[in-house]
Amino acid sequence: MARRCEICGKGTVSGNNVPRKGQPRKKGGAGQHIGVKTKRVFKPNLVKVTADIQGKPQKIKVCMKCLKACMKTE
């Protein structure tokens, strides 16, 4: 099973972990220096919910954004 929302299709996204050293110039420092970027993964906040699909109860994976939107309409 994929880690994906069955309503909106939101899934895992890859990005970079960027370590920063030093105090920024805005706060009175000499400026920040960026270290070596490493890969990381952003995972969606999924919950298993029982929903009525075509009159039958089924368990589906839903992200919290879709779950909150569905709760508001009821």
PAFI-788529 format. One record per residue: residue number from 1; x, y, z of N, C-alpha, C, O in turn. Coordinates in nm, 2 decimals, padded with zeros to 4 digits, always signed. Example, Ala and Ser with C-alpha at 12.3 -4.5 7.8 and 13.67 -1.06 7.14 Angstrom:
<atoms>
<num=1 | n_east=+01.32 | n_north=-00.57 | n_up=+00.78 | ca_east=+01.23 | ca_north=-00.45 | ca_up=+00.78 | c_east=+01.32 | c_north=-00.33 | c_up=+00.78 | o_east=+01.42 | o_north=-00.33 | o_up=+00.85>
<num=2 | n_east=+01.28 | n_north=-00.22 | n_up=+00.71 | ca_east=+01.37 | ca_north=-00.11 | ca_up=+00.71 | c_east=+01.29 | c_north=+00.00 | c_up=+00.79 | o_east=+01.34 | o_north=+00.11 | o_up=+00.80>
</atoms>
This chain:
<atoms>
<num=1 | n_east=+00.08 | n_north=-00.12 | n_up=+00.00 | ca_east=+00.00 | ca_north=+00.00 | ca_up=+00.00 | c_east=+00.09 | c_north=+00.12 | c_up=+00.00 | o_east=+00.18 | o_north=+00.14 | o_up=+00.08>
<num=2 | n_east=+00.06 | n_north=+00.22 | n_up=-00.09 | ca_east=+00.14 | ca_north=+00.34 | ca_up=-00.10 | c_east=+00.10 | c_north=+00.43 | c_up=+00.01 | o_east=-00.02 | o_north=+00.43 | o_up=+00.06>
<num=3 | n_east=+00.19 | n_north=+00.52 | n_up=+00.05 | ca_east=+00.16 | ca_north=+00.62 | ca_up=+00.15 | c_east=+00.10 | c_north=+00.74 | c_up=+00.08 | o_east=+00.17 | o_north=+00.84 | o_up=+00.04>
<num=4 | n_east=-00.03 | n_north=+00.74 | n_up=+00.05 | ca_east=-00.09 | ca_north=+00.84 | ca_up=-00.03 | c_east=-00.24 | c_north=+00.85 | c_up=+00.01 | o_east=-00.31 | o_north=+00.76 | o_up=+00.04>
<num=5 | n_east=-00.28 | n_north=+00.98 | n_up=+00.01 | ca_east=-00.42 | ca_north=+01.01 | ca_up=+00.05 | c_east=-00.51 | c_north=+00.96 | c_up=-00.07 | o_east=-00.48 | o_north=+00.99 | o_up=-00.19>
<num=6 | n_east=-00.62 | n_north=+00.89 | n_up=-00.03 | ca_east=-00.71 | ca_north=+00.84 | ca_up=-00.14 | c_east=-00.81 | c_north=+00.94 | c_up=-00.19 | o_east=-00.88 | o_north=+00.92 | o_up=-00.28>
<num=7 | n_east=-00.82 | n_north=+01.06 | n_up=-00.13 | ca_east=-00.91 | ca_north=+01.17 | ca_up=-00.17 | c_east=-00.83 | c_north=+01.27 | c_up=-00.26 | o_east=-00.87 | o_north=+01.29 | o_up=-00.38>
<num=8 | n_east=-00.73 | n_north=+01.33 | n_up=-00.21 | ca_east=-00.66 | ca_north=+01.43 | ca_up=-00.29 | c_east=-00.53 | c_north=+01.38 | c_up=-00.36 | o_east=-00.48 | o_north=+01.45 | o_up=-00.45>
<num=9 | n_east=-00.48 | n_north=+01.26 | n_up=-00.32 | ca_east=-00.36 | ca_north=+01.21 | ca_up=-00.38 | c_east=-00.23 | c_north=+01.26 | c_up=-00.33 | o_east=-00.12 | o_north=+01.24 | o_up=-00.39>
<num=10 | n_east=-00.23 | n_north=+01.33 | n_up=-00.21 | ca_east=-00.11 | ca_north=+01.38 | ca_up=-00.15 | c_east=-00.02 | c_north=+01.26 | c_up=-00.11 | o_east=-00.07 | o_north=+01.16 | o_up=-00.05>
<num=11 | n_east=+00.11 | n_north=+01.26 | n_up=-00.14 | ca_east=+00.20 | ca_north=+01.15 | ca_up=-00.11 | c_east=+00.33 | c_north=+01.21 | c_up=-00.05 | o_east=+00.35 | o_north=+01.32 | o_up=-00.02>
<num=12 | n_east=+00.43 | n_north=+01.12 | n_up=-00.05 | ca_east=+00.56 | ca_north=+01.16 | ca_up=+00.01 | c_east=+00.63 | c_north=+01.25 | c_up=-00.10 | o_east=+00.62 | o_north=+01.23 | o_up=-00.22>
<num=13 | n_east=+00.71 | n_north=+01.34 | n_up=-00.04 | ca_east=+00.78 | ca_north=+01.44 | ca_up=-00.13 | c_east=+00.93 | c_north=+01.44 | c_up=-00.07 | o_east=+00.95 | o_north=+01.44 | o_up=+00.05>
<num=14 | n_east=+01.02 | n_north=+01.44 | n_up=-00.16 | ca_east=+01.16 | ca_north=+01.45 | ca_up=-00.12 | c_east=+01.21 | c_north=+01.59 | c_up=-00.12 | o_east=+01.16 | o_north=+01.68 | o_up=-00.20>
<num=15 | n_east=+01.31 | n_north=+01.62 | n_up=-00.03 | ca_east=+01.37 | ca_north=+01.76 | ca_up=-00.03 | c_east=+01.51 | c_north=+01.75 | c_up=+00.03 | o_east=+01.57 | o_north=+01.64 | o_up=+00.04>
<num=16 | n_east=+01.56 | n_north=+01.86 | n_up=+00.08 | ca_east=+01.69 | ca_north=+01.87 | ca_up=+00.13 | c_east=+01.69 | c_north=+01.91 | c_up=+00.28 | o_east=+01.60 | o_north=+01.99 | o_up=+00.32>
<num=17 | n_east=+01.78 | n_north=+01.85 | n_up=+00.36 | ca_east=+01.80 | ca_north=+01.90 | ca_up=+00.50 | c_east=+01.92 | c_north=+01.99 | c_up=+00.49 | o_east=+02.03 | o_north=+01.95 | o_up=+00.45>
<num=18 | n_east=+01.90 | n_north=+02.12 | n_up=+00.52 | ca_east=+02.00 | ca_north=+02.22 | ca_up=+00.50 | c_east=+02.05 | c_north=+02.27 | c_up=+00.64 | o_east=+01.98 | o_north=+02.35 | o_up=+00.71>
<num=19 | n_east=+02.17 | n_north=+02.23 | n_up=+00.69 | ca_east=+02.22 | ca_north=+02.28 | ca_up=+00.81 | c_east=+02.28 | c_north=+02.42 | c_up=+00.80 | o_east=+02.35 | o_north=+02.44 | o_up=+00.70>
<num=20 | n_east=+02.25 | n_north=+02.50 | n_up=+00.89 | ca_east=+02.30 | ca_north=+02.64 | ca_up=+00.89 | c_east=+02.38 | c_north=+02.67 | c_up=+01.01 | o_east=+02.33 | o_north=+02.64 | o_up=+01.12>
<num=21 | n_east=+02.49 | n_north=+02.74 | n_up=+01.00 | ca_east=+02.57 | ca_north=+02.78 | ca_up=+01.11 | c_east=+02.58 | c_north=+02.93 | c_up=+01.12 | o_east=+02.58 | o_north=+02.99 | o_up=+01.01>
<num=22 | n_east=+02.59 | n_north=+02.98 | n_up=+01.24 | ca_east=+02.61 | ca_north=+03.13 | ca_up=+01.25 | c_east=+02.49 | c_north=+03.20 | c_up=+01.27 | o_east=+02.38 | o_north=+03.15 | o_up=+01.25>
<num=23 | n_east=+02.50 | n_north=+03.32 | n_up=+01.32 | ca_east=+02.39 | ca_north=+03.41 | ca_up=+01.34 | c_east=+02.36 | c_north=+03.49 | c_up=+01.22 | o_east=+02.45 | o_north=+03.55 | o_up=+01.16>
<num=24 | n_east=+02.23 | n_north=+03.51 | n_up=+01.18 | ca_east=+02.20 | ca_north=+03.58 | ca_up=+01.06 | c_east=+02.23 | c_north=+03.73 | c_up=+01.07 | o_east=+02.24 | o_north=+03.78 | o_up=+01.19>
<num=25 | n_east=+02.25 | n_north=+03.80 | n_up=+00.96 | ca_east=+02.28 | ca_north=+03.94 | ca_up=+00.96 | c_east=+02.17 | c_north=+04.02 | c_up=+01.02 | o_east=+02.20 | o_north=+04.13 | o_up=+01.09>
<num=26 | n_east=+02.05 | n_north=+03.98 | n_up=+01.00 | ca_east=+01.93 | ca_north=+04.05 | ca_up=+01.06 | c_east=+01.94 | c_north=+04.06 | c_up=+01.21 | o_east=+01.89 | o_north=+04.16 | o_up=+01.27>
<num=27 | n_east=+02.00 | n_north=+03.96 | n_up=+01.27 | ca_east=+02.00 | ca_north=+03.96 | ca_up=+01.42 | c_east=+02.14 | c_north=+04.01 | c_up=+01.47 | o_east=+02.17 | o_north=+03.99 | o_up=+01.59>
<num=28 | n_east=+02.22 | n_north=+04.07 | n_up=+01.38 | ca_east=+02.34 | ca_north=+04.13 | ca_up=+01.43 | c_east=+02.46 | c_north=+04.04 | c_up=+01.42 | o_east=+02.57 | o_north=+04.07 | o_up=+01.48>
<num=29 | n_east=+02.46 | n_north=+03.93 | n_up=+01.34 | ca_east=+02.57 | ca_north=+03.84 | ca_up=+01.32 | c_east=+02.65 | c_north=+03.87 | c_up=+01.20 | o_east=+02.62 | o_north=+03.96 | o_up=+01.12>
<num=30 | n_east=+02.74 | n_north=+03.78 | n_up=+01.17 | ca_east=+02.83 | ca_north=+03.79 | ca_up=+01.05 | c_east=+02.77 | c_north=+03.72 | c_up=+00.93 | o_east=+02.82 | o_north=+03.73 | o_up=+00.82>
<num=31 | n_east=+02.65 | n_north=+03.66 | n_up=+00.95 | ca_east=+02.59 | ca_north=+03.59 | ca_up=+00.83 | c_east=+02.59 | c_north=+03.44 | c_up=+00.85 | o_east=+02.68 | o_north=+03.39 | o_up=+00.92>
<num=32 | n_east=+02.50 | n_north=+03.37 | n_up=+00.79 | ca_east=+02.49 | ca_north=+03.23 | ca_up=+00.80 | c_east=+02.57 | c_north=+03.16 | c_up=+00.69 | o_east=+02.58 | o_north=+03.21 | o_up=+00.58>
<num=33 | n_east=+02.62 | n_north=+03.04 | n_up=+00.73 | ca_east=+02.70 | ca_north=+02.96 | ca_up=+00.63 | c_east=+02.62 | c_north=+02.82 | c_up=+00.62 | o_east=+02.59 | o_north=+02.76 | o_up=+00.72>
<num=34 | n_east=+02.60 | n_north=+02.78 | n_up=+00.50 | ca_east=+02.52 | ca_north=+02.66 | ca_up=+00.47 | c_east=+02.62 | c_north=+02.54 | c_up=+00.46 | o_east=+02.72 | o_north=+02.55 | o_up=+00.39>
<num=35 | n_east=+02.59 | n_north=+02.43 | n_up=+00.53 | ca_east=+02.68 | ca_north=+02.31 | ca_up=+00.53 | c_east=+02.64 | c_north=+02.22 | c_up=+00.41 | o_east=+02.58 | o_north=+02.27 | o_up=+00.31>
<num=36 | n_east=+02.67 | n_north=+02.10 | n_up=+00.42 | ca_east=+02.64 | ca_north=+02.00 | ca_up=+00.32 | c_east=+02.49 | c_north=+01.96 | c_up=+00.32 | o_east=+02.44 | o_north=+01.92 | o_up=+00.43>
<num=37 | n_east=+02.42 | n_north=+01.97 | n_up=+00.21 | ca_east=+02.28 | ca_north=+01.94 | ca_up=+00.20 | c_east=+02.27 | c_north=+01.78 | c_up=+00.19 | o_east=+02.34 | o_north=+01.72 | o_up=+00.12>
<num=38 | n_east=+02.18 | n_north=+01.73 | n_up=+00.27 | ca_east=+02.15 | ca_north=+01.59 | ca_up=+00.26 | c_east=+02.00 | c_north=+01.57 | c_up=+00.23 | o_east=+01.92 | o_north=+01.65 | o_up=+00.27>
<num=39 | n_east=+01.97 | n_north=+01.46 | n_up=+00.17 | ca_east=+01.83 | ca_north=+01.43 | ca_up=+00.13 | c_east=+01.74 | c_north=+01.39 | c_up=+00.25 | o_east=+01.79 | o_north=+01.33 | o_up=+00.35>
<num=40 | n_east=+01.61 | n_north=+01.43 | n_up=+00.25 | ca_east=+01.52 | ca_north=+01.39 | ca_up=+00.35 | c_east=+01.38 | c_north=+01.37 | c_up=+00.28 | o_east=+01.37 | o_north=+01.41 | o_up=+00.17>
<num=41 | n_east=+01.29 | n_north=+01.32 | n_up=+00.36 | ca_east=+01.16 | ca_north=+01.29 | ca_up=+00.31 | c_east=+01.05 | c_north=+01.35 | c_up=+00.39 | o_east=+01.05 | o_north=+01.35 | o_up=+00.51>
<num=42 | n_east=+00.95 | n_north=+01.42 | n_up=+00.32 | ca_east=+00.84 | ca_north=+01.48 | ca_up=+00.39 | c_east=+00.72 | c_north=+01.38 | c_up=+00.37 | o_east=+00.68 | o_north=+01.35 | o_up=+00.25>
<num=43 | n_east=+00.66 | n_north=+01.33 | n_up=+00.48 | ca_east=+00.55 | ca_north=+01.23 | ca_up=+00.47 | c_east=+00.42 | c_north=+01.30 | c_up=+00.51 | o_east=+00.42 | o_north=+01.38 | o_up=+00.60>
<num=44 | n_east=+00.31 | n_north=+01.26 | n_up=+00.44 | ca_east=+00.18 | ca_north=+01.32 | ca_up=+00.48 | c_east=+00.13 | c_north=+01.26 | c_up=+00.61 | o_east=+00.16 | o_north=+01.15 | o_up=+00.64>
<num=45 | n_east=+00.05 | n_north=+01.34 | n_up=+00.68 | ca_east=-00.02 | ca_north=+01.30 | ca_up=+00.80 | c_east=-00.14 | c_north=+01.22 | c_up=+00.76 | o_east=-00.25 | o_north=+01.28 | o_up=+00.75>
<num=46 | n_east=-00.13 | n_north=+01.08 | n_up=+00.75 | ca_east=-00.24 | ca_north=+01.00 | ca_up=+00.71 | c_east=-00.31 | c_north=+00.93 | c_up=+00.83 | o_east=-00.24 | o_north=+00.89 | o_up=+00.92>
<num=47 | n_east=-00.44 | n_north=+00.91 | n_up=+00.81 | ca_east=-00.52 | ca_north=+00.84 | ca_up=+00.92 | c_east=-00.61 | c_north=+00.74 | c_up=+00.84 | o_east=-00.66 | o_north=+00.78 | o_up=+00.74>
<num=48 | n_east=-00.63 | n_north=+00.62 | n_up=+00.90 | ca_east=-00.72 | ca_north=+00.53 | ca_up=+00.84 | c_east=-00.86 | c_north=+00.56 | c_up=+00.90 | o_east=-00.88 | o_north=+00.57 | o_up=+01.02>
<num=49 | n_east=-00.96 | n_north=+00.58 | n_up=+00.81 | ca_east=-01.09 | ca_north=+00.62 | ca_up=+00.84 | c_east=-01.19 | c_north=+00.53 | c_up=+00.78 | o_east=-01.17 | o_north=+00.49 | o_up=+00.66>
<num=50 | n_east=-01.30 | n_north=+00.49 | n_up=+00.85 | ca_east=-01.40 | ca_north=+00.41 | ca_up=+00.79 | c_east=-01.50 | c_north=+00.51 | c_up=+00.72 | o_east=-01.56 | o_north=+00.59 | o_up=+00.79>
<num=51 | n_east=-01.52 | n_north=+00.49 | n_up=+00.59 | ca_east=-01.61 | ca_north=+00.58 | ca_up=+00.52 | c_east=-01.71 | c_north=+00.50 | c_up=+00.44 | o_east=-01.68 | o_north=+00.38 | o_up=+00.40>
<num=52 | n_east=-01.83 | n_north=+00.55 | n_up=+00.42 | ca_east=-01.93 | ca_north=+00.49 | ca_up=+00.33 | c_east=-01.91 | c_north=+00.52 | c_up=+00.19 | o_east=-01.92 | o_north=+00.63 | o_up=+00.14>
<num=53 | n_east=-01.87 | n_north=+00.42 | n_up=+00.11 | ca_east=-01.84 | ca_north=+00.43 | ca_up=-00.03 | c_east=-01.94 | c_north=+00.34 | c_up=-00.10 | o_east=-01.94 | o_north=+00.22 | o_up=-00.09>
<num=54 | n_east=-02.03 | n_north=+00.40 | n_up=-00.18 | ca_east=-02.14 | ca_north=+00.34 | ca_up=-00.25 | c_east=-02.22 | c_north=+00.25 | c_up=-00.15 | o_east=-02.27 | o_north=+00.14 | o_up=-00.19>
<num=55 | n_east=-02.25 | n_north=+00.31 | n_up=-00.03 | ca_east=-02.33 | ca_north=+00.24 | ca_up=+00.06 | c_east=-02.27 | c_north=+00.14 | c_up=+00.15 | o_east=-02.33 | o_north=+00.07 | o_up=+00.23>
<num=56 | n_east=-02.14 | n_north=+00.11 | n_up=+00.13 | ca_east=-02.07 | ca_north=+00.01 | ca_up=+00.20 | c_east=-01.96 | c_north=+00.07 | c_up=+00.28 | o_east=-01.88 | o_north=+00.16 | o_up=+00.23>
<num=57 | n_east=-01.94 | n_north=+00.03 | n_up=+00.41 | ca_east=-01.83 | ca_north=+00.09 | ca_up=+00.49 | c_east=-01.69 | c_north=+00.03 | c_up=+00.44 | o_east=-01.68 | o_north=-00.09 | o_up=+00.44>
<num=58 | n_east=-01.60 | n_north=+00.12 | n_up=+00.41 | ca_east=-01.46 | ca_north=+00.08 | ca_up=+00.37 | c_east=-01.36 | c_north=+00.16 | c_up=+00.45 | o_east=-01.39 | o_north=+00.28 | o_up=+00.48>
<num=59 | n_east=-01.24 | n_north=+00.10 | n_up=+00.48 | ca_east=-01.14 | ca_north=+00.17 | ca_up=+00.54 | c_east=-01.05 | c_north=+00.24 | c_up=+00.43 | o_east=-01.01 | o_north=+00.17 | o_up=+00.34>
<num=60 | n_east=-01.03 | n_north=+00.37 | n_up=+00.44 | ca_east=-00.95 | ca_north=+00.44 | ca_up=+00.35 | c_east=-00.84 | c_north=+00.53 | c_up=+00.42 | o_east=-00.87 | o_north=+00.56 | o_up=+00.54>
<num=61 | n_east=-00.73 | n_north=+00.55 | n_up=+00.35 | ca_east=-00.63 | ca_north=+00.64 | ca_up=+00.41 | c_east=-00.66 | c_north=+00.79 | c_up=+00.37 | o_east=-00.67 | o_north=+00.81 | o_up=+00.25>
<num=62 | n_east=-00.67 | n_north=+00.88 | n_up=+00.46 | ca_east=-00.70 | ca_north=+01.01 | ca_up=+00.44 | c_east=-00.60 | c_north=+01.11 | c_up=+00.51 | o_east=-00.57 | o_north=+01.08 | o_up=+00.62>
<num=63 | n_east=-00.56 | n_north=+01.21 | n_up=+00.44 | ca_east=-00.47 | ca_north=+01.31 | ca_up=+00.50 | c_east=-00.56 | c_north=+01.40 | c_up=+00.60 | o_east=-00.68 | o_north=+01.41 | o_up=+00.58>
<num=64 | n_east=-00.50 | n_north=+01.46 | n_up=+00.69 | ca_east=-00.57 | ca_north=+01.54 | ca_up=+00.79 | c_east=-00.64 | c_north=+01.66 | c_up=+00.73 | o_east=-00.75 | o_north=+01.70 | o_up=+00.77>
<num=65 | n_east=-00.59 | n_north=+01.72 | n_up=+00.62 | ca_east=-00.65 | ca_north=+01.83 | ca_up=+00.56 | c_east=-00.78 | c_north=+01.79 | c_up=+00.50 | o_east=-00.88 | o_north=+01.86 | o_up=+00.51>
<num=66 | n_east=-00.79 | n_north=+01.67 | n_up=+00.43 | ca_east=-00.91 | ca_north=+01.63 | ca_up=+00.37 | c_east=-01.01 | c_north=+01.58 | c_up=+00.48 | o_east=-01.13 | o_north=+01.61 | o_up=+00.47>
<num=67 | n_east=-00.96 | n_north=+01.53 | n_up=+00.59 | ca_east=-01.05 | ca_north=+01.48 | ca_up=+00.70 | c_east=-01.11 | c_north=+01.60 | c_up=+00.77 | o_east=-01.23 | o_north=+01.60 | o_up=+00.80>
<num=68 | n_east=-01.04 | n_north=+01.71 | n_up=+00.79 | ca_east=-01.10 | ca_north=+01.83 | ca_up=+00.85 | c_east=-01.20 | c_north=+01.90 | c_up=+00.75 | o_east=-01.30 | o_north=+01.95 | o_up=+00.80>
<num=69 | n_east=-01.17 | n_north=+01.89 | n_up=+00.62 | ca_east=-01.27 | ca_north=+01.95 | ca_up=+00.52 | c_east=-01.40 | c_north=+01.87 | c_up=+00.52 | o_east=-01.51 | o_north=+01.92 | o_up=+00.51>
<num=70 | n_east=-01.39 | n_north=+01.73 | n_up=+00.53 | ca_east=-01.51 | ca_north=+01.65 | ca_up=+00.54 | c_east=-01.59 | c_north=+01.67 | c_up=+00.66 | o_east=-01.71 | o_north=+01.66 | o_up=+00.66>
<num=71 | n_east=-01.52 | n_north=+01.69 | n_up=+00.78 | ca_east=-01.59 | ca_north=+01.71 | ca_up=+00.90 | c_east=-01.67 | c_north=+01.84 | c_up=+00.90 | o_east=-01.77 | o_north=+01.85 | o_up=+00.96>
<num=72 | n_east=-01.62 | n_north=+01.94 | n_up=+00.83 | ca_east=-01.68 | ca_north=+02.07 | ca_up=+00.83 | c_east=-01.82 | c_north=+02.07 | c_up=+00.76 | o_east=-01.91 | o_north=+02.13 | o_up=+00.79>
<num=73 | n_east=-01.82 | n_north=+01.98 | n_up=+00.65 | ca_east=-01.94 | ca_north=+01.98 | ca_up=+00.57 | c_east=-02.06 | c_north=+01.90 | c_up=+00.64 | o_east=-02.17 | o_north=+01.93 | o_up=+00.61>
<num=74 | n_east=-02.03 | n_north=+01.82 | n_up=+00.73 | ca_east=-02.13 | ca_north=+01.74 | ca_up=+00.80 | c_east=-02.20 | c_north=+01.82 | c_up=+00.91 | o_east=-02.29 | o_north=+01.77 | o_up=+00.98>
</atoms>
